[in-house]
Amino acid sequence: MAEKVYKLIKNARVFDGKHAVLKEHANIVIENNLVKEITDQPVSEENFTEIIDAQGKVTIPGLTDAHVHISHNTGEPMDLVRVDEMAVRSTVIAKNMLLRGFTTVRDAGGITYGLKKNIDNGFLDGPRIFPSNAYISQTCGHGDTRISRACRRLGNGIYTSPSLDYEGSVLADGVPEVLRAVREQLFLGASQIKIMAAGGISSSYDPLETVQFTLEEMKAAVDAAADFGTYVMAHLYTSKAMQRAVKAGVKSLEHTTLMDDETGRIIKDNDVWVMPGPQAGRPISEFGINDISEIDDLPPEAKARMKKFFIVRAGNEICTEVINKYDLNIVFGTDSFGKPEFFEKKQLEDFSYFKKRFGSFKGLVAATGNINELFKLTTFQNPYPEGKIGVLEEGSFADILIVEGNPIEDLDVLADVNNIKFIMKDAKIYKNEL
């Protein structure tokens, strides 16, 4: 049996991921890759292989982004990109996420198996990944990524569409196809299942207001996931789609921007999680526009997508009010995808938007302690059962950040990567500017 390795972080002000009061003058004892003890009592510095002085700075759990698409990383339509190109680029995207302080991400659909495996075995640097694998969509749904109406289905699941051919997205119609699609993702190692339950902004052929999958199809996905001890997360914007998804047993609603009061109450009553990103207040970087009056000169398809965006933006304030009114369970998610520079700008910048919408403390807990509760829904599909994620306490993974400033009081601290002075994941140090 390998000899245990002990590390010490001393003189820390510890945020545990759940409570607003910091533990002062704390010593964090790490055994191998887990937190063994956090104490404000003196600790002998003998027998530690490494000692880090936090210098009285705030020490927090590693950040989690609960909605990313690591493999959607070129900014081009998926039908124009080879799968090997996306895979190679994913290695850099993942490493840079870790260097921004994200030690865990939930991937909301895409090709992640090889990346996750090689991060977990230490060959590549990157965050822990809770993979959904391919997102599951109905035909002519948000996950039907065909670039034009000339891309036909040939039969037996074969398409004249590269993105559907390599199964970053899977089309399923009717209960039997949905069951097969869910079970296939579980075989491929999905920790949770992602379905497209309504129209989206980036897709060309499904209006935003569409509800996708019948109640029976959604229930089939939920039942198949539940049989393997896990849950379904669903892409949607409208209240009608949200209510159908909750009725079907979906446990994590993604985006939710057009949520009304009745739907907020239903979500609360059913103890469903909400990922209320991306932040609709930001300009659309693809075109650099910020007002609907600026879209008239865009190409027709781009103009149609932008109209959908501004419908979503109009509902953002009401959605925020409903979430706060019912104190819904939220997690921090950015829907990061596209060109690498968009990942770089968006992922930390969204903390400033979360602060404006939900306040600093609630926004910080959404990126830390709430994740620990959400991930419990994966039960025996959890790829990392050895430790707790999103919290800083006995038994948690040694995924730890030390920051300049106090993000409990001002979440803008995390919007600037220069304020993150120290990054540790799995007890390995990836950044140390203390």
N, C-alpha and C positions, 0 to 999 in steps of 0.2 A: 504494500500500500504506500502511495506517495506521501511524503512528509507534508504536513499542513504548512501553508504560508500565511503569515500574519502581517497586515499593514495597519497603520494608524493615521487617521486624520485628526489632528488636535486643534484646539483653540477655534472651534467652529460655532457659528450661530445656526442652528439646524431648523429648517422647515421640513416637517415630516410628510408633507403632501396633503394634509387634511386640516390642520389647525392653524389659526392666524397668529398664535403666540409662539415665538421662536424659543427653542431650548438653547440657553446661553452657556458659554464656556464648556462646550461639549467636546467629548472625545469619541470618535467613531472607530470601533475596532472591527477590522475586516479579516475574516478567515477564509482563505482561498478566494472565492468570488462572491461571497455573501457577507452581509453585515451581521456580525455576531453580537454586538452590543453598542448602544449609544448611552453614554453616561456623563454626568457633570462632576463625577468624582475623579480624583487623580488616578492616572494610569501609569504604571512603570513602563518606561520606554525600552526596556530590555527585550530581546527576543523578537523584535519586529524587523522584518526585512526592509521595510521602507516606512518613513515617517514624513507626513506632509503637514506643514503648518498652514492652517487656513487663515491665519492672521486676523481672526475676529470677523471674517467676512461671512455673508450669508451662504449657507450650503443647502442645496435643494436636490431632490431626486432628478435623475436624467429626464429630459423632456420627452413627451410622446406626441406625435402627430397621428391622429386617429383616422385620417383620410388622405392618402397619397396614391399616386399612380407612378411608381418608379420607372416602369418600362415605357411609359408614354412620354418620351423625353426629347423629341426632335422639333416639335412645333408644327410638323407636317401632318396631313391626313394619314391615318394608319395604313391605308391601302397603298401609300407611296413609299413605305419604309420597310426594309427587310428586317426579319426578326433577329438576325445576328447583329445588325447595326444597333437595334434597341438594347440587346443584351450587353454589348460592349459598353455602350454609353451608360447603362445602368450602374456599372461598377463605380464610375466617377460620381454619378448622382448620389449613390448611397454613401460613399465616403464623405462627401461634402455635407450631407445631412448630419452625419455623426459629428463632424467638426463644427456644426452650428449648435450642438448640444442635444440633438435628438438621438437618444440611445435606443428608442423603440418606435416603430411605426406600424400602423395597420394599413396594409396595402388593399385598396378598394377595387382591385381588378387589374389584371395584366399578367405578364410572364415573369415570375419571380423565383421559380424553383431552384434553378442553378445558382442564382445570386444568393438566395437565403442559405442554401446548403454551404456555400463557400465562405460566407460570412460566419456562419455558426462553427465551421471547422477551423477557422482562423486563417484561411488562405487569403481572404479579402477583408478590408476594413469597412464597417458599415453598421447600421443599427440592427437590433433584433427586428424581425419581420413577422407579423401576423398576416399570413397570406390568404386572400380570397380566391386566388388563381383567376380563371376566366370569370368575368361577370356574365350573368345569365339574363338574356333579353328575349322578348317575343320578336317574331318577324315584324319589321317596320317599327321597332322600338328604339329606345335610346342607345342600346348596344348593337343595333344593326349598323355596322360601320361601313357598309358599302358606299363607295365614293360617288356613285351615280346610279341612275335607274337602269343603266346598261349592264350592271353586275347581277347576273341571274343565278338562281339556284339550279344546279344541274341534276340534283337528286342525291339521295343517300348522304346528305350533309355536306356535299361538295359544292363549293361556290367559285364563281369567277371573281373572287375577292381575296387577296392575300391575307388581309387581317382576319377574316373568318376562317381561312384555310389553316392558319397556324394556331387558331383557337385561343387568342387573347380575349375573345368574346365568343360566346356560344348562343346560338338561337334555338329556342325551344318553344313549341306550341302544343298546348294540351297537356293534361296531367302526366301521361306516360313519358313524354319528352322532357318535361320539367324534372320528374323524378330521376331520369337517367342523367340529365345534366348535373343535378346537384350531387348525385352519388359519384359521378366522374370527378368532380372537383374535390370531393372528400378523399377519393382514392389518391389523387395527386397531392394531398397534404393540406387542403384548405383548413384553416382554423375556424373560419366562419364563412358563410355563403353570402355573396352579393347578387342581388337582383335589381334589374332596372324596372321600376314600378310606375314610371310616368315619363312624360316628355322632358327633353333637356335642351340646353342652350346650344351646345356645340354640334348637335346632330341636325341633319338637314331635312329629314322627311317625317319627323314626328312633332306636331305642334306641342307647345309647352303644356297645354291644357289636357292632353290625352292622359287617360288612365291606362296603364299597361299591365297585362296579366289579369285574368278573371280572379275572383275570390277563390275559386277552387284551385286554380293554378298556384296562387300564392300560398294557400294552405298546404298544398302538396310539397312545395319547397320548404316550408316551415316544419312540416312533419318529418321529412327526410333528414333535415338538419338535426332536429331534436332527437331522432333515433340514434344519431351519432354524438349526442351530448352537446350540441352547439346551437347557434342561432343564425338568423337571417338579418342582414342589413339591406336597406332598400333606398335606392336613388329616387327622389321625388321632390316636387315643389308645391303642389297644390293640396288644399285641405281634403278634397275628395279622395285623392290618392292616399294621403296619410291615413284617413279614416278606414279605407279598405285594408291597408297594410296592417294597421293595429288590430282590426277585426280578425285578420288571418293569423295573427300571432307574431308578426315581425317585431323584433326587439330593438332595432337601431335604425332611426330615420335620418337619412343623409340629405342635408340642405334645408328643407322645410320652410323656405323663405316666404311662401304665401300662406302661412299658418293663420287661421282665425281663432277666435276665442273658444268656440265650441270644441275645435280640434285640440287646442291646448289642454282643455279639461279632460278630454278623452285620453290624451297621452299621459297626463298625470295619473288618472285613475288606473291606468294599465301598467304603470311603472316602466314606461318605454324610454329609451335613451334617444337623445337628439344631438346630431353633429350639425350645428347651424352655420357652417361655412360653405363656400368661400365668402369672403367679405364683399358684399355687393356695393359697398361704398367706393371701392377703388376704381380708377379708370381702366378701361379695357386696353391692355398693353399692346395687343395685336395691331390696333389702329391708332392708339393714342388719343382716344376720344372719351369724353366724359358727359356728353349731353346728347339726347336723342336728335336734336336739331342738326347734329354733325354727321348723320349717317346717310344722307340723301345721295351722296356721290359714290357710295360703296357699290361693289358688284352685287347683283341681286341676292345670291345665296348669303353673302356676308351681311347684307342689309337685313335679311330675314332673321339671322342669328342675333344681330344686335337689337332688333325689336324685342326678341324674347328676353334678352338681358335686361332691358329697361323695364319690362313687366316685372321681372324678379326684383330689380332694385326698388321699385315702387313699394313692394311689400316688406322690405327689409326692416323698417322702423316698427311696423305693427308686429312682425314676428318677434322682434327683440322684446317688445312690451309684453307679449303673451308669455314668452319664456320666463321673463322676470316675475310676472304676475303669479304664475303657477309654480315658480321655482322648479322648473323642469330639470331633470338630470342631463347635463350637457358635457360633451367632450370637445377638446380643441382639435380642429381639423382644418386643413388649408386647401384640400383638393388640388394639391400641387401636381402639375403636369405641364408638358410643353417644353419650350426651350430652356436650357440650363440656367440662363440668366434670370428667367422668371422664377424658377425654384429658389435661386439665391436671394432674390429680392422679396419674394412673397412669404416665405416660410416663417421668418422671424418678424417681418413687418406686420403680420396678422395679429401679433400680440397687442399692438397699439389699437387695432380695430376691436379686438375682444375687450380691451380695457374700456373703450367708449361704450360698448354695448352692455357689458355685464359687470364692470368694475374690476379692479386689479386682483383682489383676492379670489373672486369666483372664477376669473379667467385663468389664474394660476392653477387652481385646483382642477380645472377642466383639462389641463395639460399634464397633470400629475396624479393626485390621489383618486380622482374619478375613474381614471383608466384602470386602476387596480380592481375597481368594482365591475367595470364593463368586461374586463378580460375573464372574470370568474364565470361568465356565461359560456365560455368555451369548454369548460370542464376538462374531460379527457382528450379533447382536441387541442388543448393548450400546448404549443410547442416548447414552452419554457416552464414546466411545472416545478422546477427546483427552487425557485425564488419568487418573491413578490416584485411587481413592476409598478412604478409610479409613486411609490412611497419610500420613505427613508426611516426604517425601523428594523428591529431584529427580524432576520429572515428575509429581508429584501435583497435583491441583487445589488452588488456594489456598482451601481450606475449613479454617478454623483457629479453634480456641477458645483463649482464655487464661483460666486458672482460678485461684481462690484455694484453696490447699492442693494436695496431691498425690494424685490419684485412683489412682495405682499402689499406694500404701500404704493408702488408705482410699477405696473407691468411693463411700461415702456423700457425699463431696464433690459428686458429680454429682447427687445426689438433691435438692439445693437449688439452684434456678435463680439465687439471689443469689450463689452462688459462681462462676457463669459471668460473668466480667467483660467478655469481648470475644468477639464472634461475627463471623466473616468467611466469606462464601461466594462463591466465584468471584472473589475479590479485592475484593469489595464489603463494606464494613463495615455491619453491621446493629445492632450494639450495641457501645458503648465506654464502660465505667465504670472505666477504668484511672486 
